[in-house]
Amino acid sequence: MSGGRNDEELERRLRGALGAVDPGTGFAPGVLARIAAEPRRPERPARAGAVVGWLAFGLAASVIIAILLAHQWQVQRLEQGREARRQLIEALRMTDQKLNLASRVVNGEEHGAPQEHSGV
């Protein structure tokens, strides 16, 4: 297999080329001198802090709006439930009246005795 031999040769050459090299005794002082000679970069502008502040404000406002919307939805559902209850009670009251009337008619309590062909 010549492919395996080529891979091994490539790996050997890469290890030789990329092996550790002693930079010498003057390396660290030279790096430190270049760092000291470079002008200091300005720190982050205050604007970055303002952006973070606005993001925090926006997040807090979003949470408050979500809570208010959830509360409004609950109040609306409660009102709908109360309206449905009122309608149910009204329907039951009307049904009670109609059943009482039908009972009186069947038992002959209203308008005298029921007629033979009255349809009731």
C-alpha positions as a Markdown table, in Angstrom:
| # | Residue | x | y | z |
|---|---|---|---|---|
| 1 | Met | 0.0 | 0.0 | 0.0 |
| 2 | Ser | 1.8 | 3.1 | -1.2 |
| 3 | Gly | -1.0 | 5.4 | 0.2 |
| 4 | Gly | -0.1 | 4.4 | 3.8 |
| 5 | Arg | 3.6 | 5.0 | 3.2 |
| 6 | Asn | 2.9 | 8.4 | 1.7 |
| 7 | Asp | 0.8 | 9.4 | 4.8 |
| 8 | Glu | 3.5 | 8.3 | 7.1 |
| 9 | Glu | 6.1 | 10.2 | 5.2 |
| 10 | Leu | 3.9 | 13.3 | 5.2 |
| 11 | Glu | 3.3 | 13.0 | 8.9 |
| 12 | Arg | 7.1 | 12.6 | 9.6 |
| 13 | Arg | 7.9 | 15.7 | 7.5 |
| 14 | Leu | 5.2 | 17.7 | 9.3 |
| 15 | Arg | 6.4 | 16.7 | 12.7 |
| 16 | Gly | 9.9 | 17.8 | 11.7 |
| 17 | Ala | 8.8 | 21.1 | 10.3 |
| 18 | Leu | 6.4 | 21.9 | 13.2 |
| 19 | Gly | 8.6 | 20.7 | 16.0 |
| 20 | Ala | 9.3 | 22.7 | 19.1 |
| 21 | Val | 12.0 | 25.3 | 18.7 |
| 22 | Asp | 13.7 | 27.2 | 21.5 |
| 23 | Pro | 13.0 | 30.9 | 20.9 |
| 24 | Gly | 16.1 | 32.0 | 22.8 |
| 25 | Thr | 16.7 | 34.0 | 25.9 |
| 26 | Gly | 15.8 | 37.4 | 24.3 |
| 27 | Phe | 12.3 | 36.3 | 23.2 |
| 28 | Ala | 10.3 | 37.2 | 26.3 |
| 29 | Pro | 12.0 | 40.6 | 26.9 |
| 30 | Gly | 11.5 | 41.5 | 23.3 |
| 31 | Val | 7.8 | 40.8 | 23.4 |
| 32 | Leu | 7.4 | 42.8 | 26.6 |
| 33 | Ala | 9.3 | 45.7 | 25.1 |
| 34 | Arg | 7.0 | 45.7 | 22.0 |
| 35 | Ile | 4.0 | 45.6 | 24.2 |
| 36 | Ala | 5.2 | 48.6 | 26.2 |
| 37 | Ala | 6.0 | 50.5 | 23.0 |
| 38 | Glu | 2.6 | 50.1 | 21.5 |
| 39 | Pro | 0.1 | 52.9 | 22.4 |
| 40 | Arg | -2.7 | 51.8 | 24.8 |
| 41 | Arg | -5.9 | 51.0 | 23.1 |
| 42 | Pro | -8.8 | 53.0 | 24.5 |
| 43 | Glu | -11.1 | 51.1 | 26.7 |
| 44 | Arg | -14.6 | 50.3 | 25.6 |
| 45 | Pro | -16.6 | 53.4 | 24.9 |
| 46 | Ala | -19.3 | 54.3 | 27.4 |
| 47 | Arg | -21.7 | 53.7 | 24.5 |
| 48 | Ala | -21.4 | 49.9 | 25.0 |
| 49 | Gly | -22.6 | 50.3 | 28.5 |
| 50 | Ala | -25.6 | 52.3 | 27.3 |
| 51 | Val | -26.5 | 49.7 | 24.8 |
| 52 | Val | -26.5 | 47.0 | 27.5 |
| 53 | Gly | -28.6 | 49.4 | 29.7 |
| 54 | Trp | -31.2 | 49.8 | 26.9 |
| 55 | Leu | -31.3 | 46.1 | 26.3 |
| 56 | Ala | -32.0 | 45.5 | 29.9 |
| 57 | Phe | -34.7 | 48.1 | 29.9 |
| 58 | Gly | -36.2 | 46.6 | 26.8 |
| 59 | Leu | -36.2 | 43.2 | 28.3 |
| 60 | Ala | -37.8 | 44.5 | 31.5 |
| 61 | Ala | -40.5 | 46.4 | 29.5 |
| 62 | Ser | -41.2 | 43.3 | 27.5 |
| 63 | Val | -41.7 | 41.2 | 30.7 |
| 64 | Ile | -44.0 | 43.9 | 32.2 |
| 65 | Ile | -46.1 | 44.1 | 29.0 |
| 66 | Ala | -46.4 | 40.3 | 28.9 |
| 67 | Ile | -47.6 | 40.2 | 32.5 |
| 68 | Leu | -50.2 | 43.0 | 31.8 |
| 69 | Leu | -51.4 | 41.2 | 28.7 |
| 70 | Ala | -51.8 | 37.9 | 30.7 |
| 71 | His | -53.7 | 39.8 | 33.4 |
| 72 | Gln | -56.0 | 41.4 | 30.8 |
| 73 | Trp | -56.6 | 38.0 | 29.2 |
| 74 | Gln | -57.6 | 36.6 | 32.6 |
| 75 | Val | -59.9 | 39.5 | 33.4 |
| 76 | Gln | -61.6 | 39.1 | 29.9 |
| 77 | Arg | -62.0 | 35.3 | 30.5 |
| 78 | Leu | -63.5 | 36.0 | 34.0 |
| 79 | Glu | -66.0 | 38.5 | 32.5 |
| 80 | Gln | -66.9 | 36.0 | 29.7 |
| 81 | Gly | -67.5 | 33.4 | 32.4 |
| 82 | Arg | -69.7 | 35.7 | 34.4 |
| 83 | Glu | -71.7 | 36.6 | 31.3 |
| 84 | Ala | -72.2 | 32.9 | 30.5 |
| 85 | Arg | -73.3 | 32.2 | 34.0 |
| 86 | Arg | -75.8 | 35.1 | 33.8 |
| 87 | Gln | -77.2 | 33.7 | 30.6 |
| 88 | Leu | -77.4 | 30.2 | 32.0 |
| 89 | Ile | -79.3 | 31.4 | 35.1 |
| 90 | Glu | -81.7 | 33.4 | 32.8 |
| 91 | Ala | -82.3 | 30.4 | 30.6 |
| 92 | Leu | -82.9 | 28.1 | 33.6 |
| 93 | Arg | -85.4 | 30.7 | 35.1 |
| 94 | Met | -87.3 | 30.9 | 31.8 |
| 95 | Thr | -87.3 | 27.1 | 31.5 |
| 96 | Asp | -88.7 | 26.9 | 35.1 |
| 97 | Gln | -91.5 | 29.3 | 34.2 |
| 98 | Lys | -92.4 | 27.3 | 31.0 |
| 99 | Leu | -92.3 | 24.0 | 32.9 |
| 100 | Asn | -94.5 | 25.4 | 35.7 |
| 101 | Leu | -97.0 | 26.6 | 33.1 |
| 102 | Ala | -97.0 | 23.3 | 31.3 |
| 103 | Ser | -97.5 | 21.5 | 34.6 |
| 104 | Arg | -100.4 | 23.6 | 35.4 |
| 105 | Val | -102.0 | 23.1 | 32.0 |
| 106 | Val | -101.5 | 19.3 | 32.1 |
| 107 | Asn | -102.9 | 19.1 | 35.6 |
| 108 | Gly | -105.8 | 21.3 | 34.7 |
| 109 | Glu | -105.1 | 24.2 | 37.0 |
| 110 | Glu | -105.2 | 26.9 | 34.4 |
| 111 | His | -108.2 | 27.8 | 32.2 |
| 112 | Gly | -110.3 | 25.1 | 33.6 |
| 113 | Ala | -110.1 | 21.5 | 32.6 |
| 114 | Pro | -108.2 | 20.9 | 29.4 |
| 115 | Gln | -110.3 | 20.4 | 26.3 |
| 116 | Glu | -110.4 | 17.0 | 24.6 |
| 117 | His | -108.7 | 18.2 | 21.4 |
| 118 | Ser | -106.7 | 21.0 | 22.7 |
| 119 | Gly | -103.4 | 19.6 | 21.4 |
| 120 | Val | -101.9 | 19.5 | 24.9 |
